[in-house]
Amino acid sequence: MSDKNAKKVQYITDNLDAMGVIGNGACRSTQIEAGVDSTDLLIAVTGTDEVNLLCCLVAKKSANCRTIARLKNPDYNID
């Protein structure tokens, strides 16, 4: 999990089986710190569709892992 809010990151890491990193998940350096190069799956679930898509694009291009982006806007759906 990557977030700019340290309290959220601490809560998630304390209560879930997840690793937390404070930072912008759309930045390659933050993804590297979070271990994207050795992960099989990145899930982006921010409140912004575009940020989720960017997080997944960065991870896919640099680490070649599978990605899932939460999207609320149906215009982004690919059928």
C-alpha positions as CSV (number, residue, x, y, z in Angstrom):
1,M,0.0,0.0,0.0
2,S,1.2,3.5,-0.9
3,D,-0.3,6.6,0.5
4,K,0.7,10.1,1.5
5,N,-1.1,9.8,4.9
6,A,1.2,8.1,7.4
7,K,-1.7,7.3,9.8
8,K,-3.6,5.4,7.0
9,V,-0.4,3.5,6.1
10,Q,0.2,2.6,9.7
11,Y,-3.4,1.4,10.2
12,I,-3.3,-0.8,7.1
13,T,0.0,-2.4,7.9
14,D,-1.1,-3.0,11.5
15,N,-4.4,-4.6,10.6
16,L,-3.9,-6.3,7.2
17,D,-1.4,-8.6,5.7
18,A,0.0,-5.7,3.6
19,M,3.1,-3.7,3.3
20,G,2.8,0.1,3.5
21,V,5.0,2.8,1.9
22,I,4.4,6.6,2.4
23,G,4.5,8.3,-1.0
24,N,2.8,8.8,-4.4
25,G,2.0,5.3,-5.9
26,A,2.1,6.7,-9.4
27,C,5.8,7.5,-9.0
28,R,8.3,4.9,-10.1
29,S,10.6,5.5,-7.1
30,T,7.7,4.9,-4.7
31,Q,6.8,1.7,-6.5
32,I,10.4,0.5,-6.3
33,E,10.5,1.3,-2.6
34,A,7.3,-0.8,-2.2
35,G,8.9,-3.7,-4.1
36,V,7.0,-3.6,-7.3
37,D,9.9,-5.3,-9.1
38,S,9.3,-8.5,-7.1
39,T,5.5,-8.5,-7.0
40,D,3.1,-10.4,-9.0
41,L,0.1,-8.0,-8.7
42,L,-0.4,-4.3,-8.1
43,I,-3.9,-3.1,-7.2
44,A,-4.6,0.6,-7.4
45,V,-7.7,1.8,-5.5
46,T,-7.3,5.5,-4.9
47,G,-10.3,7.8,-5.2
48,T,-9.2,9.0,-8.7
49,D,-9.6,6.9,-11.8
50,E,-6.7,8.6,-13.6
51,V,-4.3,8.1,-10.7
52,N,-5.2,4.4,-10.6
53,L,-4.6,4.1,-14.3
54,L,-1.3,5.8,-14.0
55,C,-0.2,3.6,-11.1
56,C,-1.0,0.6,-13.1
57,L,0.7,1.9,-16.3
58,V,3.9,2.7,-14.5
59,A,4.0,-0.7,-12.8
60,K,3.2,-2.6,-16.0
61,K,5.8,-0.8,-18.0
62,S,8.6,-0.9,-15.5
63,A,8.0,-4.1,-13.5
64,N,5.8,-6.1,-15.9
65,C,3.5,-7.2,-13.1
66,R,-0.2,-7.8,-13.4
67,T,-2.3,-4.8,-12.4
68,I,-5.9,-4.0,-11.3
69,A,-7.3,-0.4,-11.3
70,R,-10.5,0.5,-9.6
71,L,-12.4,2.7,-12.1
72,K,-15.7,4.4,-11.4
73,N,-16.1,6.2,-14.7
74,P,-17.6,3.8,-17.3
75,D,-15.9,5.8,-20.1
76,Y,-12.6,4.0,-19.1
77,N,-14.0,0.5,-19.5
78,I,-12.6,-1.5,-22.4
79,D,-15.0,-4.1,-23.8
